[in-house]
């Protein structure tokens, strides 16, 4: 594939070849570092992570020691990001995880990972559609005394995200950027109110004491900490749509993981300080999913509570939009590689978006919403929880494989740097493998459901991975030219 940052420097032959290749980057990549950061942080949905994950981590994990779990997760993911960023400077391709794994750990394994990536991000997108409908019904409409089914709001969310996904990613970046700034602002206001009242007691030093860190299963706390970061790794998916990918993608990844990590550590610490380290576990168990929202009302009153409730819904919507974009770009990349129908490997002539792939992801989300609505299943504990959890499990597994692929990629290269190419990604690999097994072992905690069918869903990922790998080997025999063209991308030598 030809990548053309400036069409004026491209020959007529190169341009004709590039246009035939259907690459969205050819006509002119437009994303800047700032816009990629917006998309990546929005995918992590910081407010939704704080409201949804912190109470569960406090109850089932190590209580007041939760900030330490977020700190460990941040350090592990920074190590992951070092290798991920180093790889993204060398390989520019919308396939991201798939391309990295295929280049380093064999193409059949890459094909298996590609299908897992597509399934994981699509499952997350579908689950977030359900979560948006649930929160809109519970926090906005019921509070106003209006009774409207959750699936009506899920349908609205699906339509909004479909429009953003069909159009250029730059438009989506602007929209999610506004939502992201607003949700950070409201949480900073809450934290400022806590600091004003509690002063330095808002930062209880015991949160980092050995007794607090080991006061409960730190493994479960780590599980929810890693879960809160899901989405930050999607920067490389926008490599072909970014003006200066060699600089912008690594910078966006570092900025996203470090800023979100610092935010999670400080926010969870202040949340604990607002209640008291000795009381936080009991109160979070009593209040459940509304624990953080209730604290906002306690410190900021009804107006701040109402604004937070609205921004929680927009946070979920922004996260849904960003994850939808990620799923669309995986489907686009696989269509272009001919391991999914080639129909999906085309971009829109005007918007330069993977519009056909986006419509397909929208179709799957619509189908999932209709099925769960007809079944009468709970939109949160069954619909959202099961799909978001299986997506999380798949993405953590892919992150671990991507870390290993970085080590393999740089192992024999003369430009290998020990920290970036070996040590940091190995630390990331070990941490992420640990997170994966924690997620698998405590999957019912991650979903919040004891439904046996719900908790058997992860086995679907295993079937997809094995089936995809077998298909990759089959391609090598039946379609050698397709196999030879897999994971082809702009490969930098410097």
C-alpha positions in Angstrom: 0.0 0.0 0.0 1.3 3.5 -0.8 1.1 6.1 1.9 1.1 9.7 0.7 1.4 12.4 3.3 1.8 14.9 0.5 0.2 14.2 -2.9 2.5 16.7 -4.6 5.5 14.3 -4.1 3.7 11.2 -5.5 4.2 10.1 -9.1 1.2 9.5 -11.4 2.0 5.7 -11.3 2.2 5.6 -7.5 -1.0 7.6 -7.2 -3.0 5.4 -9.6 -1.7 2.3 -7.7 -2.6 3.8 -4.4 -6.2 4.7 -5.5 -6.7 1.2 -6.8 -5.7 0.0 -3.3 -8.7 1.8 -1.7 -6.6 3.2 1.1 -8.3 6.0 3.1 -5.0 7.7 3.7 -4.2 8.3 0.0 -6.5 11.2 -0.6 -5.1 13.1 2.4 -4.8 12.0 6.0 -6.2 14.7 8.3 -5.9 13.6 11.9 -3.6 15.4 14.3 -2.1 14.1 17.5 -4.7 16.1 19.5 -7.6 14.5 17.6 -6.2 11.0 17.9 -5.8 11.6 21.7 -9.5 12.6 21.9 -10.5 9.4 20.1 -8.3 7.2 22.2 -9.2 8.6 25.6 -12.9 8.7 24.6 -12.6 4.9 23.9 -11.5 4.4 27.4 -14.5 6.4 28.7 -12.9 7.7 31.9 -16.2 8.8 33.6 -17.9 5.5 32.8 -14.8 3.7 34.2 -14.9 5.7 37.4 -18.7 5.3 37.9 -18.9 1.7 36.8 -15.7 0.1 37.8 -14.6 1.8 41.0 -17.5 0.6 43.2 -17.0 -3.0 42.0 -13.2 -2.8 42.6 -13.7 -1.4 46.1 -16.2 -4.1 47.1 -14.6 -7.2 45.5 -11.0 -6.0 45.4 -8.7 -4.4 48.0 -10.9 -1.6 49.1 -9.0 1.5 50.1 -5.9 0.1 48.4 -7.4 0.6 45.0 -5.2 3.5 43.9 -2.2 1.3 44.2 -3.8 -1.2 41.7 -4.4 1.7 39.3 -0.8 2.8 39.7 0.5 -0.7 38.9 -1.8 -1.0 35.9 -0.6 2.4 34.6 3.1 1.4 34.9 2.5 -1.9 33.1 0.5 -0.2 30.3 3.2 2.5 29.9 5.7 -0.4 29.4 3.3 -1.9 26.8 3.0 1.5 25.2 6.8 1.9 24.8 6.9 -1.2 22.6 3.6 -0.5 20.9 4.8 3.0 20.0 8.2 1.7 18.8 6.3 -0.7 16.5 3.9 1.9 15.3 6.9 4.0 14.1 8.0 1.1 11.9 4.6 -0.3 10.7 1.8 1.9 9.4 -1.4 0.0 8.9 -5.1 0.2 9.9 -4.8 -3.4 11.1 -2.8 -2.5 14.2 -2.7 -5.6 16.4 -3.3 -7.9 13.5 -0.6 -6.5 11.4 2.0 -6.4 14.3 1.2 -10.1 15.3 1.2 -11.3 11.6 4.6 -9.7 10.9 6.2 -11.1 14.0 4.4 -14.3 15.2 3.5 -15.8 11.8 0.7 -14.8 9.5 -1.7 -17.7 10.5 -1.5 -16.5 14.1 -2.1 -13.0 12.9 -5.2 -14.1 11.0 -6.5 -15.7 14.3 -5.8 -12.5 16.2 -7.5 -10.5 13.5 -10.8 -12.3 13.9 -10.5 -12.1 17.7 -9.9 -8.3 17.4 -12.9 -7.9 15.2 -15.1 -9.9 17.5 -13.8 -8.2 20.7 -14.2 -4.6 19.4 -17.6 -5.4 17.9 -18.8 -7.1 21.1 -17.7 -4.0 23.1 -19.5 -1.7 20.6 -22.7 -3.8 21.0 -22.5 -3.9 24.7 -22.0 -0.1 24.9 -25.1 0.4 22.8 -27.0 -1.5 25.5 -25.3 0.4 28.3 -26.2 3.7 26.8 -29.8 2.8 26.6 -29.8 1.5 30.2 -28.1 4.6 31.7 -30.4 7.0 29.7 -33.4 5.2 31.0 -32.2 4.9 34.6 -30.5 8.2 35.2 -32.3 10.6 32.9 -35.8 9.5 32.2 -36.8 7.8 35.4 -35.5 10.7 37.4 -37.8 12.9 35.4 -40.7 10.5 35.9 -40.8 9.4 32.3 -41.2 5.7 31.4 -39.5 4.9 28.1 -38.0 1.4 27.3 -34.2 1.2 27.3 -34.1 0.0 23.7 -35.5 3.2 22.4 -32.4 5.0 23.7 -30.1 2.3 22.5 -31.6 2.8 19.0 -31.0 6.5 19.2 -27.4 5.9 20.3 -26.9 3.4 17.4 -28.2 6.0 14.9 -25.9 8.8 16.2 -22.8 6.5 16.2 -23.7 5.2 12.7 -23.8 8.8 11.4 -20.5 9.6 13.0 -18.9 6.3 11.8 -20.1 6.8 8.2 -18.7 10.3 8.0 -15.0 11.2 8.4 -13.2 10.3 11.6 -12.3 13.9 12.0 -15.9 14.8 12.7 -16.1 12.0 15.2 -13.0 13.3 16.9 -14.5 16.7 17.3 -17.7 15.4 18.8 -16.1 12.9 21.3 -13.5 15.6 22.1 -16.3 17.9 23.4 -17.8 15.1 25.5 -14.4 14.1 26.8 -13.5 17.6 28.0 -16.9 18.0 29.6 -16.6 14.7 31.6 -13.1 15.5 32.8 -14.2 19.0 33.8 -17.2 17.8 35.9 -15.0 15.2 37.7 -12.4 17.8 38.4 -15.1 20.1 39.9 -16.2 17.2 42.1 -12.6 16.5 43.2 -12.1 20.2 43.9 -15.1 20.3 46.1 -13.8 17.2 48.0 -10.4 18.9 48.4 -12.0 22.1 49.6 -13.9 20.2 52.4 -11.5 17.4 53.3 -8.2 19.2 52.6 -5.3 16.7 52.7 -7.6 14.0 54.2 -8.8 13.7 50.6 -5.5 11.8 50.0 -5.4 9.1 52.7 -1.9 7.9 53.0 -3.1 4.5 54.1 -4.3 3.8 50.5 -0.6 3.0 49.7 0.2 1.1 52.9 0.9 -2.6 52.8 -2.2 -3.4 55.0 -4.5 -1.5 52.6 -3.1 -2.9 49.4 -3.4 -6.5 50.8 -6.7 -5.9 52.5 -8.5 -7.8 49.8 -7.9 -9.6 46.5 -5.6 -7.2 44.7 -5.9 -9.4 41.7 -9.6 -8.4 41.3 -8.7 -4.8 41.9 -6.0 -5.1 39.1 -8.6 -6.7 36.9 -10.9 -3.7 37.1 -7.9 -1.3 36.8 -6.9 -2.9 33.5 -10.5 -3.0 32.3 -10.7 0.8 32.8 -8.0 1.4 30.3 -9.6 -0.6 27.5 -9.6 1.5 24.3 -6.4 3.5 24.8 -4.5 1.0 22.6 -6.6 2.0 19.5 -4.3 4.8 18.4 -2.5 2.7 15.8 -5.8 2.0 14.0 -5.7 5.6 12.8 -2.2 5.4 11.4 -3.3 5.7 7.8 -5.6 8.6 8.6 -3.0 10.6 10.5 -0.9 13.4 9.0 2.4 12.4 10.7 1.8 8.8 12.0 5.5 8.2 13.0 5.2 11.0 15.5 1.5 11.4 16.2 0.6 7.7 17.0 3.4 7.2 19.6 2.7 10.6 21.2 -1.0 10.0 21.3 -0.5 6.6 22.9 1.8 8.0 25.6 -0.4 11.0 26.3 -3.5 8.8 26.5 -2.1 6.1 28.9 -0.2 8.5 31.1 -3.0 11.1 31.4 -5.7 8.5 31.9 -3.5 6.6 34.4 -2.8 9.7 36.5 -6.4 10.7 36.4 -7.5 7.2 37.6 -5.0 7.1 40.4 -5.9 10.5 41.7 -9.6 10.2 41.2 -9.9 6.8 42.9 -7.7 8.2 45.8 -10.0 11.3 46.2 -13.1 9.2 46.0 -11.8 7.1 48.9 -10.7 10.2 50.8 -14.2 11.7 50.3 -15.7 8.9 52.4 -12.8 7.7 54.5 -10.5 4.7 54.0 -12.2 2.9 56.9 -15.7 3.4 55.5 -15.4 3.2 51.7 -15.8 -0.5 51.2 -19.0 -0.7 53.3 -20.6 2.4 51.6 -19.7 1.3 48.1 -21.2 -2.1 48.8 -24.4 -0.5 50.1 -24.7 2.0 47.2 -23.5 -0.3 44.4 -23.4 1.3 40.9 -24.7 4.7 42.1 -21.9 5.0 44.7 -19.8 7.7 42.8 -22.9 9.5 41.6 -24.2 9.7 45.1 -20.9 11.2 46.3 -21.2 13.8 43.5 -24.6 14.8 44.8 -23.4 14.9 48.4 -20.6 17.3 47.6 -22.0 19.2 44.7 -25.8 19.1 45.1 -28.5 18.3 42.7 -27.4 20.4 39.8 -23.9 18.8 39.7 -25.6 15.4 40.1 -27.9 16.0 37.1 -25.0 17.3 35.0 -22.9 14.2 36.0 -25.8 11.9 35.1 -26.0 13.4 31.6 -22.3 13.3 31.1 -22.1 9.7 32.2 -24.5 8.9 29.3 -22.5 11.0 26.9 -19.3 9.3 28.1 -20.8 5.9 27.3 -21.9 7.3 23.9 -18.4 8.7 23.2 -16.8 5.4 24.2 -19.3 3.6 22.0 -18.4 5.8 19.0 -14.7 5.4 19.5 -14.9 1.6 19.8 -17.3 1.5 16.8 -14.5 3.3 14.8 -12.0 0.7 16.0 -14.2 -2.2 15.0 -14.9 -0.6 11.6 -11.2 -0.2 10.9 -10.4 -3.8 11.7 -13.2 -4.9 9.4 -11.9 -2.5 6.7 -8.4 -3.9 7.1 -9.5 -7.5 6.9 -11.7 -6.7 3.8 -8.7 -5.1 2.1 -6.6 -8.2 3.0 -9.3 -10.5 1.5 -9.8 -12.5 4.7 -13.2 -10.9 5.1 -15.4 -10.0 2.1 -13.5 -7.4 0.0 -16.7 -5.3 -0.1 -15.7 -4.0 3.3 -12.2 -2.9 2.2 -13.4 0.3 0.4 -13.5 3.8 1.7 -16.0 6.6 1.0 -15.0 8.8 -1.9 -15.9 12.0 -0.1 -15.5 11.3 3.6 -12.6 8.9 3.2 -14.2 6.7 6.0 -14.5 2.9 5.9 -18.2 3.5 5.4 -19.2 0.0 4.3 -17.4 -1.6 7.3 -19.0 1.0 9.6 -22.5 0.1 8.3 -21.8 -3.6 8.9 -20.8 -2.9 12.5 -23.9 -0.8 12.9 -26.0 -3.7 11.5 -24.5 -6.1 14.1 -25.2 -3.6 16.9 -28.8 -3.2 15.7 -29.3 -7.0 15.5 -27.9 -7.5 19.0 -30.2 -4.7 20.4 -33.3 -6.3 18.8 -32.4 -9.8 20.0 -31.9 -8.6 23.6 -35.0 -6.4 23.5 -37.2 -9.3 22.3 -35.7 -11.7 24.8 -36.5 -9.4 27.7 -33.0 -9.8 29.1 -31.7 -7.2 31.5 -30.0 -4.5 29.4 -27.2 -4.0 32.0 -26.5 -7.3 33.8 -26.9 -9.5 30.7 -26.7 -7.4 27.5 -24.1 -4.8 28.3 -22.1 -6.8 30.9 -21.7 -10.0 28.9 -20.6 -8.3 25.7 -18.4 -5.6 27.2 -16.7 -8.3 29.4 -16.0 -10.6 26.5 -14.7 -7.7 24.5 -12.4 -6.7 27.4 -11.1 -10.3 27.7 -10.3 -10.4 23.9 -8.6 -7.0 23.9 -6.4 -7.8 26.9 -5.3 -11.0 25.2 -4.5 -9.0 22.0 -2.5 -6.5 24.0 -0.4 -9.3 25.5 0.2 -10.8 22.0 1.0 -7.4 20.6 3.7 -6.9 23.3 5.2 -10.3 22.5 5.1 -9.4 18.8 7.2 -6.3 19.5 9.9 -8.4 21.1 9.9 -10.8 18.2 9.8 -8.0 15.6 12.9 -6.2 17.0 14.8 -9.2 18.1 17.1 -9.5 15.1 16.8 -6.0 13.7 20.1 -4.0 13.8 18.2 -0.9 15.1 16.8 -2.7 18.1 16.9 -0.7 21.4 17.1 -2.8 24.5 14.5 -0.9 26.5 12.0 -0.1 23.7 12.3 -3.4 21.8 12.8 -6.0 24.6 12.6 -5.0 28.3 9.5 -2.7 28.2 7.4 -4.9 26.0 8.4 -8.0 28.0 7.2 -6.2 31.2 4.0 -5.3 29.4 3.6 -8.9 28.2 3.9 -10.3 31.7 1.6 -7.8 33.2 -1.0 -8.2 30.5 -0.9 -12.0 30.6 -1.5 -11.7 34.3 -4.4 -9.4 33.7 -5.8 -11.9 31.1 -5.8 -14.8 33.5 -7.3 -12.6 36.3 -10.1 -11.7 33.9 -10.6 -15.3 32.9 -10.6 -16.6 36.5 -12.9 -13.9 37.8 -15.1 -13.5 34.7 -18.3 -13.6 36.7 -17.0 -10.7 38.7 -16.3 -8.8 35.6 -19.8 -9.3 34.2 -21.5 -9.0 37.6 -23.6 -12.0 36.6 -23.9 -15.6 37.8 -25.7 -16.6 34.6 -24.0 -19.7 33.3 -24.6 -18.9 29.6 -23.2 -15.4 30.1 -20.1 -16.7 31.7 -19.4 -19.3 29.0 -19.2 -16.6 26.3 -15.3 -16.3 26.6 -15.0 -19.8 25.1 -16.3 -18.2 21.9 -13.1 -16.2 21.7 -11.0 -19.4 21.9 -13.0 -21.0 19.1 -12.5 -17.8 17.0 -8.8 -17.7 17.6 -8.3 -21.4 16.7 -10.6 -21.2 13.7 -8.9 -18.1 12.4 -5.4 -19.6 12.8 -6.5 -22.8 10.9 -8.0 -20.6 8.2 -4.7 -18.8 7.9 -2.8 -22.0 7.3 -5.5 -23.0 4.8 -4.9 -19.8 2.9 -1.3 -20.6 2.6 -2.2 -23.7 0.7 -5.3 -22.7 -1.2 -4.6 -19.0 -1.9 -0.9 -18.4 -1.8 -1.1 -14.9 -3.4 -3.7 -13.8 -0.8 -1.5 -15.3 1.9 1.6 -13.5 0.6 -0.2 -10.2 0.6 -1.3 -10.5 4.3 -0.1 -7.7 6.6 1.5 -5.7 3.9 2.1 -2.2 5.0 4.4 0.7 4.9 7.5 -0.6 6.8 9.9 2.0 8.0 13.6 1.3 8.1 14.5 4.2 10.3 
